[in-house]
Amino acid sequence: MAYTTVISILFFSVVHAANDWSKPCLSGVCQYDLPSSTNGGSSGTVKIWGSQNAISDITTAARWEIIGCSPNTTSQTVRIVCKDDETTSKECAHLFSNLGPEGKIVRLPENCGKSAFARVAKSSIPADQSIPSSISRRIVRRNGAQPQVKALTLDTNFSAVDTSKFGNVNFVLRGATIPGANGDISIPQVQSRAHGMVNQRGLFSGIGNLLNPITSLNDWNTSSLGNTSKTIPFDVTKSTQIFNKDISCPPLTAGAKVNVNVDTHGTANIGIAASGTILPPKVEDFAITASLSADLGGSINLNANVGGSLDSGKIQIFEIGIPGLDFPGILTIGPSFQVNAELTATLDVEANLTVGVNYQITNANFDFPSKAGSSTGGSFKPADTPLQLSLASSVKATASLEAHIIPSINIGINALDGVVNSGIFLDLDTSAKASLTVEAGAQANVTSSAVSSSHAARTSVSVCFDVTAGLSVNVGATASFFGLFDPSTTITLFNKQFDLFQVRSSSFLSFRRFFSFSWMEADRHVEMFRRRR
C-alpha cells in the first residue's frame, strides 16, 4: 500500500513545560515529560505520533476514570468507566471508535503503570461492575442509570500489534541524567491519505541536533568533582587481594600474593536521543553523549619469593549501579560503575614491588556512535606515580610485570520492551609496566615518587630497571543495536604510554639521587630520571 506524505521543515526546540493533564491525546500526537525533581535527577521527554485512530487516551482529560491500577508494572488489566454519557462524550467514544480499542496505543495517567504509554491487548466487559464511591460521585449519570464499566488489558508488547489496522506509530525522545532535558520536541507536520500514517525513516537524520540542548545545559560540565548535587557521582576506596598462591616443599614454603588498592572519585553525565517507531518496534536513529571527570588512583602490590609466570586474569573488585534514564517500554538505560584489576608477571627473583597508577581526567566527552559533526575531547594527565621495589638474588635474575586497574562505566540499553538489548561501555584502562634485570649477587631497594627517589644496594651489582605507565580510554558496544552500531564500533578518546623513570647502575656500593640528577664516573654509571611532559 502506498502512502502520500507532505513533510514540513523539521526543527527542534526546548520549551520547559510540565505534562498537560488537562488536554486529551486524541489528535494523533502525544507527549510525556519525565517527572522533575528539585534535588537533581534525570529529565527528558518522549513524543509519539501517528494516525488519530492509532493513539488514544484513558486519563481524566479524556473523561475516563480508572479503577484499580498498579503503578509498578507494565502489564495489567484495569477497569475503566466514562465520567460522562458515553453516547454523547466524544472523548470516551474515541477509544472505542474505528475498529475498537484493541491494538491502539493509549496514554496512561501518573501512578497507573510504569509506562507513559501502553498497548491495548484486549477489551472486555467485566463481571465486576462495581464503582468505588470516590469515583462514582464524579460520574455524570443519565436518567439515574449506572454507566457500564469496561476492562482493558494493557502491556508494552508492541511487537504483537498488527500495524495494518491503524498504521505506524512513531516516537522521538531526548533525556539526560541531569535536570533540564525535558521540553517540547517539534516533529514534522505530516498528512497521509491512509490512516494518517507517517514514514519515520529519514525524518530525524539530524539526531545530533537533539543532543545539543543537553550539552548546552549549565550542569553538563563535570570538571568540579565536588559538585555532585546534579551529576552522577561514583566513588570507591577499596583494598582487596586478587591473587594468593603458596607452594610448600618442606622445610620451605614459597608463593606469591597480589593486592590491589583503589582510590577513585569522579562524576559523569549521560544524555540520549532516539527516534523510530513503536509500531512496528524499531529504533531508526540513536545517539548517546557523556561527560566525565575523575581522579583515578590505585596501586598494585606484588610480593613473591618464587619464580615463574603469574596471570591473575581480569578480576572484578567493585561494582555499583548509578542513576540512569527510564522511558519504560520504549527505552531504558541503566548505568553501572565497575572496577577490574589484572596482573601478569614473569619472575625469577624474590621481589616485593608496589606500583601506582594515578591519572586525572577532566571533561572527557564523546558521542556514540560517532557521526559527522561529533566531537570528543577532554584533558588526560598522569598524576603522582609512586614505586617501591625490594629484591634479593644471588644469581643473574630478570623480572617483568604489567598491572592494570580498569574503572569503567557500563550503560545497559533496553529498547522497546526488550526487542533489542545492548550496552555501551567506557573503559579507563590505567596500567603500569616494569622490567628488571639484576646481575651478580645483590640486594637492592628502589623507592620513587613524583617528588623524589632513593636507590640503595649492597655489594657489587648491576641493575637495569624501566617503568612505563599507560592510559587508554575507549568507548565501545557489547552487542548490535538495530544495525546502528555493534561490537566493532569503537571510539578511542585517549591512548598514550608515559615513560615514568629508568634506573641504570653498574659497579657501585650505594647511592641516593633525585629524578633530575645524574651521576657518572669512569667506573660507575647511574641514571635515574622522570621524563618531562
RODO-2510 file (C-alpha; in nm, 4 decimals, decimal comma):
residues 533
     n   res          X          Y          Z
     1     m     0,0000     0,0000     0,0000
     2     a     0,1404     0,3387    -0,0961
     3     y     0,1097     0,6491     0,1152
     4     t     0,1497     1,0098     0,0058
     5     t     0,3096     1,2415     0,2605
     6     v     0,3896     1,6070     0,2752
     7     i     0,6683     1,6928     0,5201
     8     s     0,7291     2,0349     0,6631
     9     i     1,0686     2,1662     0,7787
    10     l     1,1993     1,9755     1,0793
    11     f     1,3331     2,1633     1,3785
    12     f     1,3921     2,1006     1,7482
    13     s     1,3209     2,3224     2,0431
    14     v     1,3359     2,3073     2,4186
    15     v     1,0376     2,4573     2,5951
    16     h     1,0423     2,3719     2,9622
    17     a     0,6828     2,2760     3,0323
    18     a     0,5290     2,0091     3,2537
    19     n     0,2828     1,7460     3,1363
    20     d    -0,0560     1,8934     3,0483
    21     w    -0,3101     1,6582     3,2034
    22     s    -0,5988     1,8857     3,1083
    23     k    -0,5808     1,8097     2,7354
    24     p    -0,6561     1,4631     2,5967
    25     c    -0,4289     1,2941     2,3405
    26     l    -0,6856     1,2377     2,0660
    27     s    -0,5264     1,4144     1,7690
    28     g    -0,2640     1,1530     1,6816
    29     v     0,0159     1,3290     1,8746
    30     c     0,1007     1,2824     2,2425
    31     q     0,3944     1,3842     2,4608
    32     y     0,5170     1,2873     2,8069
    33     d     0,7790     1,4524     3,0301
    34     l     0,9625     1,2533     3,2964
    35     p     0,8726     1,3698     3,6479
    36     s     1,1008     1,6500     3,7628
    37     s     1,2909     1,6693     4,0909
    38     t     1,4153     1,9691     4,2850
    39     n     1,7201     1,7692     4,4009
    40     g     1,8647     1,6930     4,0604
    41     g     1,7969     1,3659     3,8847
    42     s     1,7043     1,2654     3,5324
    43     s     1,4851     1,4568     3,2925
    44     g     1,3507     1,4000     2,9461
    45     t     1,0636     1,3957     2,7010
    46     v     0,9146     1,1352     2,4695
    47     k     0,6691     1,2200     2,1932
    48     i     0,4667     0,9775     1,9830
    49     w     0,2588     1,0452     1,6747
    50     g     0,0648     0,8624     1,4052
    51     s    -0,2939     0,8131     1,2940
    52     q    -0,5704     0,9674     1,5058
    53     n    -0,7136     0,6164     1,5209
    54     a    -0,3858     0,4662     1,6454
    55     i    -0,3389     0,6781     1,9607
    56     s    -0,5963     0,7388     2,2336
    57     d    -0,6143     0,8404     2,5978
    58     i    -0,7590     0,6923     2,9191
    59     t    -0,6723     0,9774     3,1567
    60     t    -0,9279     1,2067     3,3188
    61     a    -0,8569     1,4554     3,0390
    62     a    -1,0301     1,2072     2,8058
    63     r    -1,3125     1,1732     3,0622
    64     w    -1,2110     0,8277     3,1836
    65     e    -1,1792     0,7133     3,5443
    66     i    -0,9546     0,4131     3,6127
    67     i    -1,0481     0,1603     3,8806
    68     g    -0,7610    -0,0396     4,0269
    69     c    -0,4318     0,0288     3,8522
    70     s    -0,0911    -0,0718     3,9874
    71     p     0,1920     0,1793     3,9393
    72     n     0,4582    -0,0926     3,9478
    73     t     0,4005    -0,2954     3,6313
    74     t     0,3788    -0,2523     3,2549
    75     s     0,1308    -0,5384     3,2093
    76     q    -0,2075    -0,5497     3,3838
    77     t    -0,5843    -0,5451     3,3400
    78     v    -0,7630    -0,2336     3,4592
    79     r    -1,1285    -0,1368     3,4787
    80     i    -1,2363     0,1982     3,3356
    81     v    -1,5581     0,3968     3,3403
    82     c    -1,6549     0,7085     3,1480
    83     k    -1,7357     1,0134     3,3593
    84     d    -1,9928     1,1282     3,1025
    85     d    -2,2639     0,9714     2,8988
    86     e    -2,0767     0,7525     2,6520
    87     t    -2,3362     0,8128     2,3832
    88     t    -2,2572     1,1835     2,3791
    89     s    -1,8959     1,2046     2,5051
    90     k    -1,6653     1,2305     2,2054
    91     e    -1,3627     1,1852     2,4320
    92     c    -1,4765     0,8472     2,5667
    93     a    -1,6084     0,7433     2,2261
    94     h    -1,2661     0,7977     2,0677
    95     l    -1,1192     0,4912     2,2376
    96     f    -1,3866     0,2551     2,1056
    97     s    -1,4366     0,4079     1,7615
    98     n    -1,2829     0,2916     1,4336
    99     l    -1,2364    -0,0839     1,4869
   100     g    -1,2317    -0,0657     1,8675
   101     p    -0,9522    -0,0161     2,1215
   102     e    -0,7504    -0,3347     2,0692
   103     g    -0,4153    -0,2554     1,9085
   104     k    -0,4277     0,1145     1,9946
   105     i    -0,1626     0,2969     2,1994
   106     v    -0,3112     0,4806     2,4966
   107     r    -0,1729     0,7437     2,7293
   108     l    -0,1869     0,6465     3,0958
   109     p    -0,2201     0,8806     3,3947
   110     e     0,0549     0,9221     3,6509
   111     n     0,0725     0,6379     3,9060
   112     c    -0,1002     0,3964     3,6701
   113     g     0,1533     0,1529     3,5314
   114     k     0,5267     0,2058     3,4960
   115     s     0,4982     0,3309     3,1382
   116     a     0,3502     0,6509     3,0000
   117     f     0,2026     0,4655     2,7004
   118     a     0,0684     0,1124     2,6641
   119     r    -0,0837    -0,1177     2,4071
   120     v    -0,4463    -0,2254     2,4487
   121     a    -0,4088    -0,6016     2,4176
   122     k    -0,7708    -0,6861     2,4980
   123     s    -1,1022    -0,5139     2,5675
   124     s    -1,3927    -0,6752     2,7506
   125     i    -1,6938    -0,6194     2,9761
   126     p    -1,6020    -0,7444     3,3238
   127     a    -1,8435    -0,9211     3,5549
   128     d    -1,7460    -0,6779     3,8291
   129     q    -1,9453    -0,3620     3,7575
   130     s    -1,8896    -0,2037     4,0988
   131     i    -1,7646     0,1538     4,1171
   132     p    -1,5902     0,2894     4,4294
   133     s    -1,7731     0,5771     4,5940
   134     s    -1,4678     0,8017     4,5489
   135     i    -1,5175     0,7698     4,1742
   136     s    -1,8955     0,7336     4,1476
   137     r    -1,9534     1,0787     4,2927
   138     r    -1,7645     1,2274     3,9984
   139     i    -1,9642     1,0426     3,7337
   140     v    -2,2461     1,2121     3,5445
   141     r    -2,5405     0,9703     3,5195
   142     r    -2,8095     0,9742     3,2565
   143     n    -3,1588     0,9047     3,3809
   144     g    -3,0104     0,7654     3,7008
   145     a    -2,8610     0,4635     3,5232
   146     q    -2,5184     0,3388     3,6310
   147     p    -2,2617     0,3583     3,3486
   148     q    -2,1042     0,0425     3,2162
   149     v    -1,7588    -0,0490     3,3478
   150     k    -1,5172    -0,1809     3,0861
   151     a    -1,1900    -0,3744     3,1176
   152     l    -0,8674    -0,3191     2,9271
   153     t    -0,5652    -0,5470     2,9303
   154     l    -0,2604    -0,3249     2,8882
   155     d     0,1043    -0,4036     2,8165
   156     t     0,4089    -0,2786     2,6258
   157     n     0,4331    -0,5763     2,3891
   158     f     0,4341    -0,3538     2,0837
   159     s     0,5585    -0,6369     1,8609
   160     a     0,2181    -0,8037     1,8912
   161     v     0,0326    -0,5180     1,7165
   162     d    -0,0867    -0,5597     1,3571
   163     t     0,0112    -0,2272     1,2016
   164     s    -0,2191    -0,2838     0,9040
   165     k    -0,5097    -0,1977     1,1362
   166     f    -0,4141     0,1569     1,2398
   167     g    -0,0754     0,2200     1,0763
   168     n     0,2639     0,3031     1,2246
   169     v     0,3172     0,4942     1,5467
   170     n     0,6400     0,6961     1,5581
   171     f     0,8424     0,8196     1,8525
   172     v     1,1239     1,0584     1,9333
   173     l     1,2818     1,1140     2,2738
   174     r     1,5531     1,3102     2,4460
   175     g     1,6788     1,2679     2,8026
   176     a     1,9663     1,3271     3,0420
   177     t     2,0757     1,2247     3,3889
   178     i     2,0581     1,5905     3,4965
   179     p     1,7615     1,8312     3,5056
   180     g     1,6698     2,0446     3,2064
   181     a     1,6424     1,7972     2,9174
   182     n     1,2628     1,7909     2,9170
   183     g     1,0554     2,0127     2,6913
   184     d     0,8650     2,0100     2,3674
   185     i     1,0208     1,8329     2,0681
   186     s     0,8849     1,9627     1,7408
   187     i     0,8024     1,6986     1,4813
   188     p     0,7273     1,7098     1,1083
   189     q     0,3720     1,8028     1,0181
   190     v     0,2753     1,5085     0,8021
   191     q    -0,0508     1,4328     0,6288
   192     s    -0,1348     1,0928     0,4831
   193     r    -0,4171     0,9647     0,2679
   194     a    -0,4383     0,6382     0,4561
   195     h    -0,4548     0,6010     0,8355
   196     g    -0,2722     0,9356     0,8750
   197     m     0,0488     0,7297     0,8773
   198     v     0,3944     0,8821     0,8929
   199     n     0,7028     0,7293     0,7386
   200     q     0,9666     0,7744     1,0079
   201     r     1,2782     0,6840     0,8125
   202     g     1,4979     0,9820     0,7450
   203     l     1,2940     1,2387     0,9347
   204     f     1,5457     1,2545     1,2207
   205     s     1,8667     1,2171     1,0245
   206     g     1,9989     1,5059     1,2331
   207     i     1,9667     1,3199     1,5641
   208     g     2,2704     1,5098     1,6908
   209     n     2,0551     1,8234     1,6984
   210     l     1,8576     1,6636     1,9795
   211     l     2,1743     1,6328     2,1857
   212     n     2,2769     1,9975     2,1513
   213     p     2,0282     2,1280     2,4107
   214     i     2,1601     1,8672     2,6563
   215     t     2,5286     1,9507     2,6224
   216     s     2,4425     2,3205     2,6490
   217     l     2,2903     2,2811     2,9968
   218     n     2,4686     2,4625     3,2785
   219     d     2,5110     2,1423     3,4795
   220     w     2,6613     1,9412     3,1937
   221     n     3,0201     2,0360     3,2797
   222     t     3,1696     1,7762     3,5172
   223     s     3,5035     1,9461     3,5865
   224     s     3,4201     2,0219     3,9518
   225     l     3,4360     1,6855     4,1289
   226     g     3,2989     1,8378     4,4462
   227     n     2,9766     1,9500     4,2798
   228     t     2,7779     1,6257     4,2741
   229     s     2,4322     1,7603     4,3561
   230     k     2,3115     1,7149     3,9984
   231     t     2,5736     1,4915     3,8345
   232     i     2,6222     1,1175     3,8785
   233     p     2,8938     1,0590     4,1407
   234     f     3,0990     0,7416     4,1569
   235     d     3,3443     0,6797     4,4375
   236     v     3,5380     0,3766     4,5513
   237     t     3,8108     0,3321     4,8094
   238     k     3,8895    -0,0340     4,8482
   239     s     4,1752    -0,2763     4,9103
   240     t     4,1491    -0,6395     4,8057
   241     q     4,3652    -0,9406     4,7285
   242     i     4,3287    -1,0738     4,3750
   243     f     4,5936    -1,3494     4,3845
   244     n     4,7386    -1,5713     4,6564
   245     k     4,9200    -1,8941     4,5861
   246     d     5,1590    -2,0858     4,8118
   247     i     5,3863    -2,3731     4,7156
   248     s     5,5011    -2,5902     5,0063
   249     c     5,8067    -2,8125     4,9858
   250     p     5,9143    -2,8762     5,3482
   251     p     6,1011    -2,7281     5,5092
   252     l     6,0498    -2,4385     5,2648
   253     t     5,7341    -2,2518     5,1679
   254     a     5,7193    -2,0146     4,8720
   255     g     5,4457    -1,8264     4,6993
   256     a     5,3114    -1,5069     4,5515
   257     k     5,0491    -1,2557     4,6636
   258     v     4,8932    -0,9680     4,4733
   259     n     4,6978    -0,6915     4,6466
   260     v     4,5117    -0,4052     4,4792
   261     n     4,4305    -0,0672     4,6316
   262     v     4,1764     0,1531     4,4521
   263     d     4,1004     0,5166     4,5327
   264     t     3,8876     0,6594     4,2514
   265     h     3,6448     0,9509     4,2575
   266     g     3,4516     1,1043     3,9712
   267     t     3,1313     1,2424     3,8257
   268     a     2,9546     1,1734     3,4988
   269     n     2,6610     1,2987     3,2961
   270     i     2,4787     1,0961     3,0321
   271     g     2,2377     1,2146     2,7636
   272     i     2,0443     1,0194     2,4992
   273     a     1,8386     1,0880     2,1897
   274     a     1,6488     0,8361     1,9806
   275     s     1,3809     0,8165     1,7171
   276     g     1,1965     0,5378     1,5423
   277     t     0,8645     0,3599     1,5515
   278     i     0,6797     0,1989     1,8407
   279     l     0,4556     0,0241     1,5871
   280     p     0,6354    -0,1667     1,4455
   281     p     0,9056    -0,1562     1,7179
   282     k     1,2266    -0,0265     1,5667
   283     v     1,4864     0,2364     1,6550
   284     e     1,5822     0,4244     1,3388
   285     d     1,8393     0,6570     1,4937
   286     f     2,0149     0,6727     1,8275
   287     a     2,2910     0,8667     1,9969
   288     i     2,4328     0,8820     2,3464
   289     t     2,6531     1,1596     2,4800
   290     a     2,8540     1,1646     2,8007
   291     s     3,0826     1,3867     3,0041
   292     l     3,3218     1,2532     3,2664
   293     s     3,5754     1,3889     3,5141
   294     a     3,7665     1,1653     3,7529
   295     d     4,0684     1,1242     3,9734
   296     l     4,1798     0,7676     3,9078
   297     g     4,4045     0,6403     4,1851
   298     g     4,5324     0,2995     4,2760
   299     s     4,8271     0,0697     4,3265
   300     i     4,9147    -0,2957     4,2845
   301     n     5,1499    -0,4770     4,5229
   302     l     5,3301    -0,7992     4,4310
   303     n     5,5094    -0,9980     4,6986
   304     a     5,6759    -1,3069     4,5547
   305     n     5,9503    -1,5431     4,6675
   306     v     5,9027    -1,7974     4,3928
   307     g     5,9955    -1,7855     4,0257
   308     g     5,7631    -1,8439     3,7325
   309     s     5,4786    -1,6798     3,5451
   310     l     5,1696    -1,5295     3,7012
   311     d     4,8456    -1,4232     3,5318
   312     s     4,5590    -1,3143     3,7537
   313     g     4,3159    -1,2661     3,4657
   314     k     4,0683    -0,9800     3,4763
   315     i     3,9090    -0,9754     3,8201
   316     q     3,6140    -0,7576     3,9196
   317     i     3,6778    -0,5922     4,2528
   318     f     3,3900    -0,3433     4,2684
   319     e     3,0553    -0,2691     4,1027
   320     i     2,7642    -0,0402     4,1855
   321     g     2,4574     0,0779     3,9947
   322     i     2,4283     0,4505     3,9285
   323     p     2,1182     0,6514     3,8294
   324     g     2,0063     0,6197     3,4696
   325     l     1,7128     0,7075     3,2460
   326     d     1,3869     0,5220     3,2053
   327     f     1,1148     0,5615     2,9455
   328     p     0,9519     0,2262     3,0332
   329     g     0,8552     0,0144     2,7360
   330     i     1,0350     0,2465     2,4937
   331     l     1,3949     0,2990     2,6053
   332     t     1,5760     0,2358     2,9318
   333     i     1,9437     0,2911     3,0086
   334     g     2,0905     0,1519     3,3282
   335     p     2,4495     0,2593     3,4019
   336     s     2,6839     0,0931     3,6480
   337     f     3,0336     0,1761     3,7709
   338     q     3,2784    -0,1113     3,7804
   339     v     3,6457    -0,1588     3,8662
   340     n     3,8512    -0,4523     3,7372
   341     a     4,2154    -0,5368     3,8018
   342     e     4,4633    -0,7569     3,6212
   343     l     4,8282    -0,8524     3,6726
   344     t     5,0713    -1,0540     3,4635
   345     a     5,4303    -1,1167     3,5740
   346     t     5,7310    -1,3318     3,4959
   347     l     5,9819    -1,3642     3,7808
   348     d     6,2964    -1,5496     3,8692
   349     v     6,3886    -1,3230     4,1557
   350     e     6,2483    -1,2718     4,5036
   351     a     6,0732    -0,9349     4,4900
   352     n     5,8362    -0,7036     4,6717
   353     l     5,7005    -0,4465     4,4296
   354     t     5,4356    -0,1760     4,4636
   355     v     5,3496     0,0353     4,1608
   356     g     5,0923     0,3121     4,1495
   357     v     4,8636     0,4041     3,8597
   358     n     4,7235     0,7545     3,9037
   359     y     4,5604     0,9812     3,6453
   360     q     4,3421     1,2887     3,6310
   361     i     4,0672     1,3168     3,3680
   362     t     3,8778     1,6424     3,3189
   363     n     3,5701     1,6845     3,0999
   364     a     3,6225     1,3801     2,8822
   365     n     3,3308     1,3846     2,6400
   366     f     3,2048     1,1792     2,3479
   367     d     2,9041     1,0995     2,1300
   368     f     2,8341     0,7369     2,0455
   369     p     2,8076     0,6166     1,7796
   370     s     3,0336     0,8825     1,6346
   371     k     2,8828     1,0679     1,3390
   372     a     2,9677     1,3622     1,1194
   373     g     2,9975     1,6648     1,3442
   374     s     3,0540     1,4580     1,6593
   375     s     3,3326     1,5779     1,8828
   376     t     3,5469     1,4193     2,1501
   377     g     3,7733     1,5903     2,3947
   378     g     3,8987     1,6287     2,7463
   379     s     4,2151     1,6559     2,9492
   380     f     4,4077     1,3382     3,0400
   381     k     4,7090     1,3750     3,2695
   382     p     4,9195     1,1329     3,4744
   383     a     4,9430     1,2140     3,8443
   384     d     5,1978     1,1098     4,1083
   385     t     5,3039     0,7510     4,0342
   386     p     5,4797     0,6013     4,3360
   387     l     5,7069     0,2982     4,3107
   388     q     5,8588     0,0756     4,5757
   389     l     6,0838    -0,2187     4,4914
   390     s     6,2828    -0,4571     4,7073
   391     l     6,4630    -0,7594     4,5651
   392     a     6,7231    -1,0122     4,6642
   393     s     6,9168    -1,2507     4,4434
   394     s     7,2421    -1,4403     4,4403
   395     v     7,2402    -1,5054     4,0648
   396     k     7,1520    -1,3240     3,7486
   397     a     6,7782    -1,2509     3,7545
   398     t     6,5110    -1,0893     3,5432
   399     a     6,1536    -0,9849     3,6058
   400     s     5,8720    -0,8271     3,4078
   401     l     5,5351    -0,7084     3,5275
   402     e     5,2257    -0,5486     3,3791
   403     a     4,9460    -0,4223     3,6035
   404     h     4,6069    -0,2819     3,5079
   405     i     4,3386    -0,1106     3,7145
   406     i     4,0375    -0,0573     3,4894
   407     p     3,7478     0,1582     3,6100
   408     s     3,4587     0,1531     3,3649
   409     i     3,1106     0,2910     3,3170
   410     n     2,8800     0,0342     3,1577
   411     i     2,5483     0,1511     3,0148
   412     g     2,2880    -0,1190     2,9558
   413     i     2,0236    -0,0404     2,6917
   414     n     1,6778    -0,1969     2,6719
   415     a     1,4798    -0,0825     2,3685
   416     l     1,1081    -0,1232     2,3016
   417     d     1,0241    -0,3697     2,5771
   418     g     1,3272    -0,5868     2,5181
   419     v     1,3082    -0,6167     2,1393
   420     v     1,6809    -0,5381     2,1429
   421     n     1,9234    -0,5272     2,4353
   422     s     2,2719    -0,3882     2,4046
   423     g     2,5271    -0,1955     2,6037
   424     i     2,7830     0,0801     2,5712
   425     f     3,0973     0,0891     2,7825
   426     l     3,3601     0,3481     2,8687
   427     d     3,6829     0,1783     2,9794
   428     l     3,9501     0,3790     3,1632
   429     d     4,2391     0,1359     3,1424
   430     t     4,5203     0,2585     3,3688
   431     s     4,8337     0,0485     3,3504
   432     a     5,1968     0,0229     3,4534
   433     k     5,4727    -0,1916     3,3075
   434     a     5,8039    -0,2702     3,4739
   435     s     6,1083    -0,4652     3,3566
   436     l     6,4075    -0,5512     3,5733
   437     t     6,7468    -0,7128     3,5168
   438     v     6,9895    -0,7845     3,8018
   439     e     7,3356    -0,9362     3,7631
   440     a     7,5604    -1,0866     4,0364
   441     g     7,4744    -1,1470     4,3995
   442     a     7,2924    -0,8468     4,5374
   443     q     7,0268    -0,6917     4,7495
   444     a     6,8724    -0,3734     4,6146
   445     n     6,5979    -0,1290     4,7028
   446     v     6,4278     0,1399     4,4956
   447     t     6,1737     0,3900     4,6268
   448     s     6,0301     0,6586     4,3998
   449     s     5,7563     0,9179     4,3844
   450     a     5,6765     1,2193     4,1724
   451     v     5,8911     1,4294     4,4066
   452     s     6,1977     1,2246     4,4909
   453     s     6,3547     0,8816     4,4755
   454     s     6,6107     0,6711     4,6544
   455     h     6,8106     0,3745     4,5397
   456     a     7,0370     0,1662     4,7604
   457     a     7,2365    -0,1505     4,7011
   458     r     7,4946    -0,3598     4,8860
   459     t     7,7813    -0,5491     4,7236
   460     s     7,8658    -0,5307     4,3567
   461     v     7,5507    -0,5226     4,1451
   462     s     7,4321    -0,4226     3,8025
   463     v     7,0684    -0,3155     3,7843
   464     c     6,8546    -0,2137     3,4868
   465     f     6,5025    -0,1044     3,5730
   466     d     6,2379     0,0573     3,3486
   467     v     5,8833     0,1631     3,4363
   468     t     5,6241     0,2983     3,1957
   469     a     5,2627     0,3854     3,2584
   470     g     4,9727     0,3961     3,0180
   471     l     4,6216     0,5315     2,9920
   472     s     4,3790     0,4016     2,7317
   473     v     4,0263     0,5448     2,7242
   474     n     3,7911     0,3649     2,4867
   475     v     3,4191     0,3577     2,4121
   476     g     3,2511     0,0571     2,2545
   477     a     2,9401    -0,1601     2,2355
   478     t     2,8602    -0,5077     2,3650
   479     a     2,6015    -0,6092     2,1022
   480     s     2,4380    -0,4989     1,7798
   481     f     2,1659    -0,2355     1,8142
   482     f     1,9225    -0,2178     1,5206
   483     g     2,2185    -0,2070     1,2834
   484     l     2,3219     0,1357     1,4162
   485     f     2,6279     0,0012     1,5994
   486     d     2,7811    -0,3308     1,7052
   487     p     3,0872    -0,4600     1,8946
   488     s     3,3115    -0,3458     1,6098
   489     t     3,2062     0,0174     1,6669
   490     t     3,4688     0,1831     1,8870
   491     i     3,5974     0,5298     1,9737
   492     t     3,9388     0,5962     2,1262
   493     l     3,9366     0,9097     2,3392
   494     f     4,2950     0,8783     2,4590
   495     n     4,5779     0,6283     2,4292
   496     k     4,9309     0,7065     2,5436
   497     q     5,2279     0,5485     2,7178
   498     f     5,4338     0,7565     2,9613
   499     d     5,7995     0,6894     3,0476
   500     l     5,7970     0,7347     3,4250
   501     f     6,1541     0,6521     3,5248
   502     q     6,4581     0,4442     3,4405
   503     v     6,7466     0,3122     3,6512
   504     r     7,0800     0,2131     3,5023
   505     s     7,3592     0,1248     3,7504
   506     s     7,6763    -0,0811     3,7478
   507     s     7,9709    -0,1488     3,9838
   508     f     7,8609     0,0602     4,2781
   509     l     7,8219     0,0155     4,6501
   510     s     7,5435     0,2593     4,7329
   511     f     7,3849     0,5787     4,6094
   512     r     7,0865     0,8096     4,6546
   513     r     6,9770     1,0526     4,3841
   514     f     6,6761     1,2526     4,2701
   515     f     6,4973     1,2222     3,9357
   516     s     6,6541     1,5339     3,7862
   517     f     7,0101     1,4427     3,8905
   518     s     7,2573     1,2100     3,7166
   519     w     7,5940     1,0853     3,8394
   520     m     7,8688     0,9478     3,6168
   521     e     8,2286     0,8377     3,6806
   522     a     8,4774     0,6327     3,4865
   523     d     8,3956     0,3077     3,6603
   524     r     8,0338     0,3675     3,7578
   525     h     7,7221     0,4963     3,5837
   526     v     7,3914     0,5835     3,7419
   527     e     7,0882     0,7376     3,5754
   528     m     6,7511     0,7952     3,7320
   529     f     6,5080     1,0302     3,5691
   530     r     6,1441     1,1050     3,5009
   531     r     6,0606     1,2223     3,1530
   532     r     5,9056     1,5671     3,1459
   533     r     5,5775     1,6046     2,9562
***
